[in-house]
Amino acid sequence: MGQAVSADHKPLLAGKVAVVVGGGRGIGRATAKRLASAGARVIVVSRTPAELDEVVAEIEADGGRASARVGDITRFEDVQSLADFIREAYGRVDVLVNSAGASLIATLDDTTPTEWDRIIDTNLKGPYLCIWAMLDLLRASNSGQVVNIASKVGLTGYKLVSAYTAAKAGLIGLSRSLSHELRRDNVRVVVICPGPVDTPMRWAATPHMDPKMAISASTVADTILFLVTLDSAATAREIVVEAIEYDEQAVPIEASQPPVSSSSPVFG
């Protein structure tokens, strides 16, 4: 992938510090590589060391700069440790992308309190913890950007994914609220609500879906790069990105026994 440059041929994110949570695979991995190609110094976060090593190696092979941090997004201690590392190493965060996620396909009867908590913790509590722990770092940027990855189901709802829908709807609401609250600190917050994306989590959840109904992870990554390089006088709210041939009614989603649970590792 070529380097993203401005009209004066400088990398769009030259000198910027970007943190990609959930960067080990899927949307997060594509995003980490895309932001690095635009000149950002990327901290890739996941709980799977082998995947982190691969991403960092790919970024460095393309001439980018990246480092890896292992941790669990649902543990405050891990998130605080991540923030402390960034605070000491860089003193600010210019871009924070919350991309870690987990899904569950099950009827409400089969959605146990333990599974409910797992989905809410990964998809909603985790992004809150990351933003909260890095607030001073985002403010220190004086042009901080937060991009939360939700889902179109958070806007529309869908059968058999009540916990996931509730978590993503909550993330959309959190993003809307913070976009107003943090504006005074020159921190912009936007939430992306993709339709189906060609990632391991998607195919684990709906293995029989028509591939033409999914967009690539790189498409979402390109959208993120566009949003974080908007003119400082502009912002966005929730952005829906989906395949032209996406048909919500044609998604083959059915409950199974036992319930289907799919997740990208909590930090990846």
Secondary structure, DSSP 8 states (H G I E B T S, - for coil): ----B-TTS-BTTTT-EEEEETTTSHHHHHHHHHHHHTT-EEEEEES-HHHHHHHHHHHHHTT-EEEEEE--TT-HHHHHHHHHHHHHHTS--SEEEE---EEEE--TTT--HHHHHHHHIIIIIHHHHHHHHTHHHHHHHSSEEEEEE--THHHH--TT-HHHHHHHHHHHHHHHHHHHHTGGGTEEEEEEEES-BSSHHHHHH-TTS-GGG-B-HHHHHHHHHHHHTS-TT----EEEE--TT--GGG------SS-EEEE--TT-
